[in-house]
Amino acid sequence: MQSLRHRLINLDGLDLSSIEGGRCLAVMDGACAVCSWGARTLSQHDGDDCIRIATIQSPLGIALLERAGLSAEDPQTWMVLHQGHVYTHASAMIFLGQRLAGGWAILARCAQLFPLRVLDYVYGVLARNRVRWFGRADMCALPDARLKARLVT
């Protein structure tokens, strides 16, 4: 299995109390139907309660993207923060998939059999076309209790 791509970023001055104790933070578009589905999937299958979610439109999301050198305007922007390490693109998806229950963890392990450059290409195609293909949805509009407990601003 290949290792996932990640890098350290400076987190000085940010309130990250919501992800203490080994939790991770997924930062995703709060107005995208695919991201909204992803957030709900994370909340339903995170049996260990280790994943928190911030939108790229939130103050924390904006600050983290800036520190990671990412732009909220880039449709491919999607990241996971874990213990100061930032994972993006397919590496972020695999990282989260490994932490979910059921078939998601198996799917994440199988995905690691493919080269990251191939997975990143597929991720890029989906990311660039996600709104056109799947539309928009407000992740925060009426979240269920599980999702609401995971949202960080």
Contacts in CASP RR format, 6 or more apart in sequence:
PFRMAT RR
TARGET T0000
AUTHOR 0000-0000-0000
METHOD contacts of the structure
MODEL  1
MQSLRHRLINLDGLDLSSIEGGRCLAVMDGACAVCSWGARTLSQHDGDDC
IRIATIQSPLGIALLERAGLSAEDPQTWMVLHQGHVYTHASAMIFLGQRL
AGGWAILARCAQLFPLRVLDYVYGVLARNRVRWFGRADMCALPDARLKAR
LVT
1 109 0 8 1.000
1 112 0 8 1.000
1 113 0 8 1.000
2 112 0 8 1.000
2 115 0 8 1.000
2 116 0 8 1.000
4 87 0 8 1.000
4 91 0 8 1.000
4 94 0 8 1.000
4 95 0 8 1.000
4 112 0 8 1.000
4 116 0 8 1.000
5 87 0 8 1.000
5 88 0 8 1.000
5 89 0 8 1.000
5 91 0 8 1.000
5 116 0 8 1.000
6 85 0 8 1.000
6 86 0 8 1.000
6 87 0 8 1.000
6 91 0 8 1.000
6 95 0 8 1.000
7 85 0 8 1.000
7 86 0 8 1.000
8 84 0 8 1.000
8 85 0 8 1.000
8 86 0 8 1.000
9 64 0 8 1.000
9 67 0 8 1.000
9 68 0 8 1.000
9 81 0 8 1.000
9 84 0 8 1.000
9 85 0 8 1.000
9 86 0 8 1.000
10 67 0 8 1.000
11 67 0 8 1.000
11 84 0 8 1.000
14 60 0 8 1.000
14 63 0 8 1.000
14 64 0 8 1.000
14 67 0 8 1.000
15 60 0 8 1.000
16 25 0 8 1.000
16 81 0 8 1.000
18 25 0 8 1.000
18 52 0 8 1.000
18 152 0 8 1.000
19 25 0 8 1.000
19 52 0 8 1.000
19 81 0 8 1.000
19 82 0 8 1.000
19 152 0 8 1.000
22 50 0 8 1.000
22 82 0 8 1.000
22 83 0 8 1.000
23 49 0 8 1.000
23 50 0 8 1.000
23 51 0 8 1.000
23 52 0 8 1.000
24 50 0 8 1.000
24 51 0 8 1.000
24 52 0 8 1.000
24 80 0 8 1.000
24 81 0 8 1.000
24 82 0 8 1.000
24 95 0 8 1.000
24 96 0 8 1.000
24 99 0 8 1.000
25 51 0 8 1.000
25 52 0 8 1.000
25 53 0 8 1.000
25 54 0 8 1.000
25 64 0 8 1.000
25 80 0 8 1.000
25 81 0 8 1.000
25 82 0 8 1.000
25 152 0 8 1.000
26 39 0 8 1.000
26 42 0 8 1.000
26 51 0 8 1.000
26 52 0 8 1.000
26 53 0 8 1.000
26 54 0 8 1.000
26 78 0 8 1.000
26 79 0 8 1.000
26 80 0 8 1.000
26 92 0 8 1.000
26 96 0 8 1.000
27 53 0 8 1.000
27 54 0 8 1.000
27 55 0 8 1.000
27 56 0 8 1.000
27 61 0 8 1.000
27 64 0 8 1.000
27 65 0 8 1.000
27 78 0 8 1.000
27 79 0 8 1.000
27 80 0 8 1.000
27 81 0 8 1.000
28 35 0 8 1.000
28 38 0 8 1.000
28 39 0 8 1.000
28 53 0 8 1.000
28 55 0 8 1.000
28 56 0 8 1.000
28 78 0 8 1.000
28 139 0 8 1.000
29 35 0 8 1.000
29 55 0 8 1.000
29 56 0 8 1.000
29 57 0 8 1.000
29 72 0 8 1.000
29 77 0 8 1.000
29 78 0 8 1.000
30 36 0 8 1.000
30 39 0 8 1.000
30 55 0 8 1.000
30 56 0 8 1.000
30 57 0 8 1.000
30 138 0 8 1.000
30 139 0 8 1.000
30 140 0 8 1.000
31 55 0 8 1.000
31 57 0 8 1.000
31 136 0 8 1.000
31 137 0 8 1.000
31 138 0 8 1.000
31 139 0 8 1.000
32 130 0 8 1.000
32 131 0 8 1.000
32 134 0 8 1.000
32 135 0 8 1.000
32 136 0 8 1.000
32 137 0 8 1.000
32 139 0 8 1.000
33 130 0 8 1.000
33 131 0 8 1.000
33 134 0 8 1.000
33 135 0 8 1.000
33 136 0 8 1.000
33 137 0 8 1.000
34 126 0 8 1.000
34 130 0 8 1.000
34 134 0 8 1.000
35 78 0 8 1.000
35 130 0 8 1.000
35 139 0 8 1.000
36 137 0 8 1.000
36 138 0 8 1.000
36 139 0 8 1.000
37 137 0 8 1.000
39 53 0 8 1.000
39 139 0 8 1.000
39 147 0 8 1.000
39 150 0 8 1.000
40 144 0 8 1.000
40 147 0 8 1.000
41 100 0 8 1.000
41 104 0 8 1.000
42 51 0 8 1.000
42 53 0 8 1.000
42 96 0 8 1.000
42 100 0 8 1.000
42 150 0 8 1.000
43 51 0 8 1.000
43 53 0 8 1.000
43 144 0 8 1.000
43 146 0 8 1.000
43 147 0 8 1.000
43 149 0 8 1.000
43 150 0 8 1.000
44 146 0 8 1.000
45 100 0 8 1.000
45 101 0 8 1.000
45 102 0 8 1.000
45 104 0 8 1.000
46 99 0 8 1.000
46 100 0 8 1.000
46 101 0 8 1.000
46 150 0 8 1.000
47 100 0 8 1.000
47 101 0 8 1.000
48 99 0 8 1.000
50 99 0 8 1.000
51 96 0 8 1.000
51 99 0 8 1.000
51 150 0 8 1.000
52 150 0 8 1.000
52 151 0 8 1.000
52 152 0 8 1.000
53 139 0 8 1.000
53 147 0 8 1.000
53 150 0 8 1.000
53 151 0 8 1.000
53 152 0 8 1.000
54 60 0 8 1.000
54 61 0 8 1.000
54 64 0 8 1.000
54 151 0 8 1.000
54 152 0 8 1.000
54 153 0 8 1.000
55 61 0 8 1.000
55 139 0 8 1.000
55 140 0 8 1.000
55 151 0 8 1.000
56 62 0 8 1.000
56 65 0 8 1.000
56 72 0 8 1.000
56 77 0 8 1.000
57 72 0 8 1.000
58 152 0 8 1.000
58 153 0 8 1.000
59 153 0 8 1.000
60 152 0 8 1.000
60 153 0 8 1.000
61 72 0 8 1.000
62 72 0 8 1.000
64 79 0 8 1.000
64 81 0 8 1.000
65 71 0 8 1.000
65 72 0 8 1.000
65 77 0 8 1.000
65 79 0 8 1.000
68 79 0 8 1.000
68 86 0 8 1.000
68 88 0 8 1.000
70 77 0 8 1.000
70 79 0 8 1.000
70 88 0 8 1.000
71 77 0 8 1.000
75 127 0 8 1.000
75 128 0 8 1.000
75 130 0 8 1.000
75 131 0 8 1.000
76 89 0 8 1.000
76 123 0 8 1.000
76 124 0 8 1.000
76 127 0 8 1.000
76 128 0 8 1.000
77 88 0 8 1.000
78 88 0 8 1.000
78 89 0 8 1.000
78 92 0 8 1.000
78 93 0 8 1.000
78 127 0 8 1.000
79 86 0 8 1.000
79 87 0 8 1.000
79 88 0 8 1.000
79 92 0 8 1.000
80 86 0 8 1.000
80 87 0 8 1.000
80 88 0 8 1.000
80 92 0 8 1.000
80 95 0 8 1.000
80 96 0 8 1.000
81 87 0 8 1.000
82 95 0 8 1.000
87 95 0 8 1.000
89 119 0 8 1.000
89 120 0 8 1.000
89 123 0 8 1.000
89 124 0 8 1.000
90 111 0 8 1.000
90 116 0 8 1.000
90 119 0 8 1.000
90 120 0 8 1.000
90 122 0 8 1.000
90 123 0 8 1.000
91 116 0 8 1.000
93 108 0 8 1.000
93 111 0 8 1.000
93 119 0 8 1.000
93 123 0 8 1.000
94 108 0 8 1.000
94 111 0 8 1.000
94 112 0 8 1.000
94 119 0 8 1.000
95 108 0 8 1.000
96 108 0 8 1.000
97 104 0 8 1.000
97 105 0 8 1.000
97 107 0 8 1.000
97 108 0 8 1.000
98 105 0 8 1.000
98 108 0 8 1.000
98 109 0 8 1.000
99 105 0 8 1.000
100 108 0 8 1.000
111 119 0 8 1.000
139 147 0 8 1.000
139 151 0 8 1.000
140 151 0 8 1.000
143 151 0 8 1.000
END
